[in-house]
């Protein structure tokens, strides 16, 4: 009998987001490097080389800048907790017509 193939225990790939920390322009290269598990210098160099050769680097950077969402500091949860962080608190007055204070 043959033994089953072992699958390496690798973590799931990080979602493609533009980080707010450690970025030079818009965070496209650092977010892409984190997503692809590559050094950020390699990704930045690739964008620069492609920009000089054919302009494709600038085009790709611009498209990714528009399409890739920014990484939020903390994911907001639904409900009262998220509302209170935004400054919205439930109305505690006697009237049932007004439901929130924002």
N, C-alpha and C positions, 0 to 999 in steps of 0.2 A: 504494500500500500504506500501511496505517496502522501507526504504530509501537506497540509494546506499551506498556501503561500501566505507569508506573514505580511501584513500591511504596516508600513512604518507609521509610527504614532506622530504624525505631523499635525500641527494646529491648523484650524480653518484659515483660509485666506482673509486678510483684513479687508473690509469694505473700502471701495475707492471713494475717498473724501479728500477735500482740500483742508489741511490742518491750519489752525490759527497760529500755532507756534512753529518756529523753525523754518519759516518760508522766506524766500527772497523777494518774489514779486507777488504771485497769487497763490502759491502753495501747490501748483499743479505738479511740478517735478517731485517734490517731497511726498505728496500723496500717492503719486504713481509708483515711486520707489518703494514706499511702505507696502503698497498693494502687491507689487511684484516681488517683494523681498530682495531688492537690489540696493546697492549703494546709491545714495542720492547724487553723488558726483557723476556716476555713469549716466544716469538719466538726464542730468543737466547738460553734460557734454554731448549726448546724442541729440538733444534739442538744438544746441548751438551748431553742431556739424550739419544737421539737416537744414537748418536755416540758411547757412552759407552756401550749401550745395544747390538746393532747389527752392528754398522758401517754404518747404513742407513743414519744417520745424515750427515756424511762426504760425502757420495755419493750424497745425495740430495743437499747439499750445493754446491758441485762441479758442478753438472749438472745445477743448477740455476745460478751459477756464469758464466757459459759458455752461457747459453741460454737467460738470462734476459739482455736486453740492458741497457747501462748506461744512466742516465738521463742527458740531455744536459742542460746547464745553460739557454740558450735561444733558442727556436725553430727557425731555420733559415727559412726565407721566400724565395720563388723563385724569381728570377729576379735580377734586378740591385742592390737592397738594399743588398741582400745576397752576391752578387759578390763583392761589395765594402767593405763589412766587412772582406772578405777573402783576400783583397788586389788586387783583379782583377777589373780593371776599363776599360770601353770601350775605344778602340783606337780612338783618335781624329785626327789622321794624315790624309794626303790627299789620301792615298792608301786605297781602299776598300777591298784589299786582306786580310790584317791583321785586325781581328775583335776585339781582346782583347789584353790587355797588359800583360796577364799571360800565 
